[in-house]
């Protein structure tokens, strides 16, 4: 890991190109380094997810099976699993080493627009154009929670650091914060005047930021562990 950190740092500082990753046949919509920094995972509108070697720039494996464009592909913290969401209304969990599909997760009735692992890699969040979000247990592959309340498609979802709550950003101009155990909506964050495309908790989980088509970002602070207020 230290070798990769030194190598990448040196190339970033010098501005030199380490490698060009070639292999996808359509737009690349998502990209993520593995935790060790030795691999990169990419998702594409060509319906595939590719895993690449950072040092050589060579493709290690292609994950094939989706019947629609990839919306996001993420790797778990321990680098053992890769999850992908697709316009085919499904999510897939893959073994990152063998490239085999462990499970296909169904339930959404429209395109899956984003997915996210919690920080321990034990839960997977999916959000959809069907206006709902779902949390799956990665071990049992069962759906733990379904969140219903947004009026329009959900474009982004994220876990808080404890993995007990999620936030979802929607085209209905709101962000909602949900409790996973109860599936209850704890707070509707209103203030944006157009679609909200992104949201993210800070490292300690006591603040949340949202970004919107209205050209603004809004910061929200945790008031009493149950409600958020605009900062």
C-alpha positions as CSV (number, residue, x, y, z in Angstrom):
1,X,0.0,0.0,0.0
2,X,2.8,2.4,0.8
3,X,4.5,1.7,-2.5
4,X,1.3,2.6,-4.4
5,X,0.8,5.8,-2.3
6,X,4.3,6.9,-3.1
7,X,3.9,6.1,-6.8
8,X,0.6,7.8,-7.2
9,X,1.7,10.8,-5.1
10,X,4.8,11.2,-7.3
11,X,2.8,11.0,-10.5
12,X,0.1,13.4,-9.3
13,X,2.8,15.9,-8.2
14,X,4.6,15.7,-11.5
15,X,1.5,15.5,-13.6
16,X,2.7,12.4,-15.5
17,X,0.3,9.8,-16.8
18,X,0.6,6.4,-15.2
19,X,-1.6,4.5,-17.6
20,X,-4.5,4.6,-20.0
21,X,-7.3,2.1,-19.2
22,X,-8.8,0.9,-22.4
23,X,-11.4,-1.7,-22.8
24,X,-14.9,-0.3,-22.3
25,X,-16.9,0.3,-25.5
26,X,-19.2,3.1,-24.2
27,X,-19.2,5.9,-21.6
28,X,-17.6,5.3,-18.2
29,X,-20.0,6.5,-15.6
30,X,-18.3,5.4,-12.3
31,X,-14.8,4.8,-11.1
32,X,-13.3,3.9,-7.7
33,X,-10.0,2.8,-6.3
34,X,-9.8,-0.3,-4.1
35,X,-8.9,0.4,-0.5
36,X,-5.3,-0.8,-1.0
37,X,-5.0,1.4,-4.1
38,X,-3.7,-1.3,-6.3
39,X,-6.9,-1.8,-8.4
40,X,-9.5,0.4,-10.0
41,X,-13.2,-0.5,-10.6
42,X,-15.1,1.1,-13.5
43,X,-18.7,0.9,-14.5
44,X,-19.9,1.7,-18.0
45,X,-22.9,2.2,-20.3
46,X,-21.6,-0.9,-22.2
47,X,-23.3,-2.9,-19.4
48,X,-20.0,-4.1,-17.9
49,X,-17.9,-3.5,-14.8
50,X,-14.1,-3.8,-15.2
51,X,-11.4,-4.3,-12.7
52,X,-8.0,-2.9,-13.6
53,X,-4.4,-3.2,-12.2
54,X,-3.1,0.3,-11.3
55,X,0.5,-0.6,-11.8
56,X,0.2,-2.0,-15.4
57,X,-3.1,-0.4,-16.5
58,X,-4.2,-3.8,-17.7
59,X,-7.7,-5.2,-17.3
60,X,-7.8,-7.9,-14.7
61,X,-11.4,-9.1,-15.2
62,X,-14.8,-8.0,-16.6
63,X,-17.9,-8.5,-14.7
64,X,-20.7,-9.3,-17.2
65,X,-24.3,-10.1,-16.6
66,X,-26.3,-6.9,-16.5
67,X,-28.8,-6.3,-19.3
68,X,-28.7,-2.5,-19.1
69,X,-26.2,0.4,-18.5
70,X,-24.3,0.5,-15.3
71,X,-25.2,3.4,-13.0
72,X,-22.6,2.8,-10.4
73,X,-20.0,0.2,-9.3
74,X,-18.4,0.2,-5.8
75,X,-15.9,-2.0,-4.0
76,X,-16.3,-2.9,-0.3
77,X,-13.8,-1.7,2.3
78,X,-12.0,-5.0,2.5
79,X,-11.8,-5.2,-1.3
80,X,-13.6,-8.6,-1.2
81,X,-16.8,-7.6,-3.0
82,X,-18.0,-5.4,-5.8
83,X,-21.5,-4.2,-6.1
84,X,-23.1,-2.8,-9.3
85,X,-26.4,-1.1,-10.0
86,X,-28.0,-1.0,-13.4
87,X,-30.7,0.5,-15.6
88,X,-32.0,-3.1,-15.8
89,X,-33.6,-2.5,-12.4
90,X,-31.2,-4.9,-10.5
91,X,-28.1,-4.8,-8.4
92,X,-25.4,-7.5,-8.5
93,X,-22.9,-8.5,-5.9
94,X,-19.6,-10.0,-7.2
95,X,-16.7,-11.8,-5.8
96,X,-13.9,-9.3,-6.6
97,X,-11.2,-12.1,-6.9
98,X,-13.0,-14.7,-9.0
99,X,-15.3,-12.3,-10.8
100,X,-18.3,-14.6,-10.2
101,X,-21.7,-13.1,-9.5
102,X,-22.7,-14.0,-5.9
103,X,-26.2,-12.7,-6.1
104,X,-28.6,-10.6,-8.1
105,X,-30.8,-8.4,-6.0
106,X,-34.3,-7.6,-7.3
107,X,-37.1,-5.5,-5.9
108,X,-37.0,-2.1,-7.7
109,X,-39.5,-1.5,-10.4
110,X,-37.4,1.1,-12.3
111,X,-33.8,1.9,-13.0
112,X,-31.3,1.6,-10.1
113,X,-29.6,5.0,-10.1
114,X,-27.0,4.6,-7.3
115,X,-25.6,2.0,-4.9
116,X,-23.4,2.3,-1.8
117,X,-21.8,0.0,0.7
118,X,-21.8,1.0,4.4
119,X,-18.3,1.6,5.9
120,X,-18.0,-2.0,7.1
121,X,-19.2,-3.6,3.9
122,X,-22.1,-5.4,5.7
123,X,-25.0,-3.5,4.1
124,X,-25.7,-2.3,0.6
125,X,-28.0,0.6,-0.3
126,X,-29.7,1.0,-3.6
127,X,-31.8,3.9,-4.8
128,X,-34.1,4.0,-7.8
129,X,-36.1,5.9,-10.3
130,X,-39.1,4.1,-8.8
131,X,-38.8,6.7,-5.9
132,X,-37.8,4.1,-3.3
133,X,-34.5,3.1,-1.6
134,X,-33.6,-0.3,-0.2
135,X,-31.0,-1.6,2.2
136,X,-29.8,-5.2,1.8
137,X,-27.8,-7.4,4.3
138,X,-24.7,-8.5,2.3
139,X,-24.3,-11.8,4.2
140,X,-27.9,-13.0,4.1
141,X,-28.7,-11.1,0.9
142,X,-32.1,-10.2,2.4
143,X,-33.8,-6.8,2.1
144,X,-33.6,-5.2,5.6
145,X,-35.5,-2.0,4.8
146,X,-37.5,-0.3,2.1
147,X,-37.8,3.5,2.2
148,X,-40.9,5.0,0.7
149,X,-41.7,8.7,0.8
150,X,-40.0,10.6,-2.1
151,X,-42.3,11.9,-4.8
152,X,-39.8,11.6,-7.7
153,X,-36.7,9.5,-8.5
154,X,-33.9,9.2,-6.1
155,X,-30.5,9.9,-7.7
156,X,-28.1,9.4,-4.7
157,X,-28.0,7.5,-1.4
158,X,-25.4,7.3,1.3
159,X,-24.9,5.7,4.8
160,X,-23.9,7.6,7.9
161,X,-20.7,6.5,9.5
162,X,-22.4,4.2,12.0
163,X,-24.4,2.4,9.3
164,X,-27.6,2.9,11.1
165,X,-29.1,5.6,8.9
166,X,-29.1,6.6,5.3
167,X,-29.7,9.8,3.4
168,X,-31.3,10.0,0.0
169,X,-31.3,12.8,-2.5
170,X,-34.2,13.2,-4.9
171,X,-35.6,15.0,-7.9
172,X,-38.4,16.2,-5.7
173,X,-36.0,18.8,-4.4
174,X,-35.6,17.2,-0.9
175,X,-33.2,15.1,1.0
176,X,-34.6,12.5,3.4
177,X,-32.9,10.9,6.4
178,X,-34.0,7.4,7.3
179,X,-33.6,4.9,10.1
180,X,-32.6,1.5,8.8
181,X,-34.0,-0.5,11.8
182,X,-37.5,0.9,11.6
183,X,-37.6,2.1,7.9
184,X,-39.0,5.4,9.3
185,X,-38.2,8.8,7.7
186,X,-36.6,10.9,10.5
187,X,-36.4,14.1,8.6
188,X,-37.3,15.8,5.3
189,X,-34.6,18.4,4.5
190,X,-36.3,21.1,2.5
191,X,-34.7,24.3,1.0
192,X,-33.4,23.4,-2.4
193,X,-35.5,24.8,-5.3
194,X,-34.6,22.2,-7.9
195,X,-33.6,18.5,-8.2
196,X,-31.0,17.3,-5.6
197,X,-28.4,15.1,-7.2
198,X,-26.0,14.4,-4.3
199,X,-25.7,14.1,-0.5
200,X,-23.0,13.0,1.9
201,X,-22.4,12.7,5.6
202,X,-19.1,14.1,7.0
203,X,-16.6,11.7,8.7
204,X,-18.1,12.1,12.2
205,X,-21.7,11.9,10.9
206,X,-22.9,15.1,12.6
207,X,-23.2,17.0,9.4
208,X,-24.7,16.4,5.9
209,X,-24.1,18.3,2.7
210,X,-26.5,18.2,-0.3
211,X,-25.9,19.5,-3.9
212,X,-28.7,20.6,-6.3
213,X,-29.5,21.6,-9.8
214,X,-30.4,24.9,-8.2
215,X,-26.6,25.7,-8.3
216,X,-26.3,25.5,-4.5
217,X,-25.0,23.2,-1.8
218,X,-26.6,23.2,1.6
219,X,-25.0,22.1,4.9
220,X,-27.2,20.5,7.6
221,X,-26.2,19.9,11.2
222,X,-27.3,17.2,13.5
223,X,-29.4,18.8,16.3
224,X,-30.4,16.0,18.6
225,X,-29.4,12.7,16.8
226,X,-32.9,12.5,15.4
227,X,-33.4,15.6,13.4
228,X,-31.2,17.8,11.1
229,X,-31.4,21.5,10.8
230,X,-29.8,23.8,8.2
231,X,-26.4,25.0,9.2
